[in-house]
Amino acid sequence: MGLGLDKCCCFIPLRLGTCLIAIYFFAVYLFYSTTGFIGVNAAVFYSGQSAKAWYYINQLFTVFICVGGLVGIFGSCFSSRRFAQAFSIITWVGCVMSIVVYIITLVLVIVYHGSIVDSCRAIGFVGIKNIHRDITPVHLNNQQYYTPVKYPGIYTENAGSESDCRSVLKSFVILYGLVTLFLQFIQIYFAYVVSAYAKRLKNGARHHRLHAQQIKDFEEARYHMSTVY
């Protein structure tokens, strides 16, 4: 699965590349999980608001990848064949799971866009300046002239208009879709690099065992020859 790679990104040694990739997986998914937990990650918040069980599945997935990143850091720093092989498997599993998470999150946001717009109209679009942890769906009074009260310090202080919310949601879906799709391809390449490094360690260990066995056989043969003569 390593495709005979000798370098990461054409110029970085495989060991260092694997270490950097492990740090990437750990840092990025820790950030993703943390922002989702504290209520500033719109992708986690709105997909979880649409399907509450998905919120916890999404968070468990990111924790799994974070732990995998730690395994990769240890394996690359100490040239551990077992940890490198484990990290290789984790990266491929993570790539597949990441694609599934990406698709399901997009589908949930698109399918439940109406309820997300209602949520935005009530509390504003979730982000760094508008933190919300309660993923309970929002049900608005959709009378023709209904407008949430906007006042500093209350739940609806960042409430938005329907047109603004639809525009922000559309931009978010496009941006999230394109950026995350690009990252999927990057992660697949990273998985190939990690596999190449794990394969190198495995082949190196096999070479050392074979070399040691050849020396042992040579010493035994020399001993037997000396006893004969």
Backbone hydrogen bonds, N-H to C=O, Kabsch-Sander energy under -0.5 kcal/mol:
donor,donor_aa,acceptor,acceptor_aa,energy
5,L,2,G,-1.7
8,C,12,I,-3.8
9,C,7,K,-0.5
11,F,8,C,-1.1
12,I,8,C,-2.3
14,L,6,D,-0.7
17,G,13,P,-3.1
18,T,14,L,-2.9
19,C,15,R,-2.0
20,L,16,L,-2.6
21,I,17,G,-2.5
22,A,18,T,-2.4
23,I,19,C,-2.2
24,Y,20,L,-2.2
25,F,21,I,-2.7
26,F,22,A,-2.4
27,A,23,I,-3.1
28,V,24,Y,-2.9
29,Y,25,F,-1.7
30,L,26,F,-1.7
31,F,27,A,-2.4
32,Y,28,V,-2.4
33,S,29,Y,-2.4
34,T,30,L,-2.7
35,T,31,F,-2.7
36,G,32,Y,-1.6
37,F,33,S,-2.3
38,I,34,T,-2.5
39,G,35,T,-0.8
40,V,35,T,-2.7
41,N,35,T,-1.4
42,A,40,V,-0.9
45,F,41,N,-2.8
46,Y,42,A,-2.8
47,S,43,A,-1.6
48,G,44,V,-2.0
49,Q,45,F,-2.2
50,S,46,Y,-1.7
51,A,47,S,-1.7
54,W,51,A,-1.1
55,Y,51,A,-1.0
55,Y,52,K,-0.7
56,Y,52,K,-1.0
57,I,53,A,-1.9
58,N,54,W,-2.8
59,Q,55,Y,-1.8
60,L,56,Y,-2.3
61,F,57,I,-2.1
62,T,58,N,-1.8
63,V,59,Q,-1.9
64,F,60,L,-2.1
65,I,61,F,-2.0
66,C,62,T,-2.1
67,V,63,V,-2.3
68,G,64,F,-2.0
69,G,65,I,-2.2
70,L,66,C,-1.7
71,V,67,V,-2.0
72,G,68,G,-2.2
73,I,69,G,-2.3
74,F,70,L,-2.2
75,G,71,V,-2.6
76,S,72,G,-2.4
77,C,73,I,-2.2
78,F,74,F,-2.1
80,S,75,G,-1.6
81,R,79,S,-0.6
84,A,80,S,-2.4
85,Q,81,R,-2.3
86,A,82,R,-2.4
87,F,83,F,-2.5
88,S,84,A,-2.1
89,I,85,Q,-2.0
90,I,86,A,-2.5
91,T,87,F,-2.6
92,W,88,S,-1.7
93,V,89,I,-2.6
94,G,90,I,-3.1
95,C,91,T,-2.3
96,V,92,W,-2.0
97,M,93,V,-2.8
98,S,94,G,-2.8
99,I,95,C,-2.0
100,V,96,V,-2.0
101,V,97,M,-2.9
102,Y,98,S,-2.6
103,I,99,I,-2.4
104,I,100,V,-2.7
105,T,101,V,-2.7
106,L,102,Y,-2.1
107,V,103,I,-2.7
108,L,104,I,-2.7
109,V,105,T,-2.3
110,I,106,L,-2.4
111,V,107,V,-3.1
112,Y,108,L,-2.4
113,H,110,I,-1.2
116,I,112,Y,-1.9
117,V,113,H,-2.4
118,D,114,G,-1.9
119,S,115,S,-2.1
120,C,116,I,-2.5
121,R,117,V,-2.5
122,A,118,D,-1.5
123,I,119,S,-2.9
124,G,120,C,-2.1
127,G,130,N,-1.6
130,N,127,G,-1.2
132,H,39,G,-2.1
135,I,133,R,-0.8
140,L,138,V,-0.6
142,N,140,L,-1.0
146,Y,143,Q,-1.8
151,Y,149,V,-0.6
154,I,151,Y,-1.8
157,E,154,I,-1.7
159,A,156,T,-1.9
160,G,120,C,-1.3
165,C,161,S,-2.5
166,R,162,E,-2.3
167,S,163,S,-2.0
168,V,164,D,-2.7
169,L,165,C,-2.5
170,K,166,R,-2.1
171,S,167,S,-2.2
172,F,168,V,-2.5
173,V,169,L,-2.5
174,I,170,K,-2.1
175,L,171,S,-2.6
176,Y,172,F,-3.2
177,G,173,V,-2.4
178,L,174,I,-2.3
179,V,175,L,-2.5
180,T,176,Y,-2.2
181,L,177,G,-1.7
182,F,178,L,-2.1
183,L,179,V,-2.1
184,Q,180,T,-1.7
185,F,181,L,-1.4
186,I,182,F,-1.8
187,Q,183,L,-2.6
188,I,184,Q,-1.9
189,Y,185,F,-1.9
190,F,186,I,-2.4
191,A,187,Q,-2.2
192,Y,188,I,-1.6
193,V,189,Y,-2.0
194,V,190,F,-2.5
195,S,191,A,-2.2
196,A,192,Y,-2.1
197,Y,193,V,-2.1
198,A,194,V,-2.5
199,K,195,S,-2.4
200,R,196,A,-2.1
201,L,197,Y,-2.3
202,K,198,A,-2.2
203,N,199,K,-2.8
204,G,200,R,-2.6
205,A,201,L,-2.4
206,R,202,K,-2.0
207,H,203,N,-2.4
208,H,204,G,-2.3
209,R,205,A,-2.1
210,L,206,R,-2.4
211,H,207,H,-2.7
212,A,208,H,-2.5
213,Q,209,R,-2.3
214,Q,210,L,-2.3
215,I,211,H,-2.1
216,K,212,A,-2.2
217,D,213,Q,-2.7
218,F,214,Q,-2.3
219,E,215,I,-2.4
220,E,216,K,-2.3
221,A,217,D,-2.6
222,R,218,F,-2.4
223,Y,219,E,-2.1
224,H,220,E,-2.4
225,M,221,A,-2.2
226,S,222,R,-2.0
227,T,223,Y,-1.8
228,V,224,H,-1.6
229,Y,225,M,-2.0
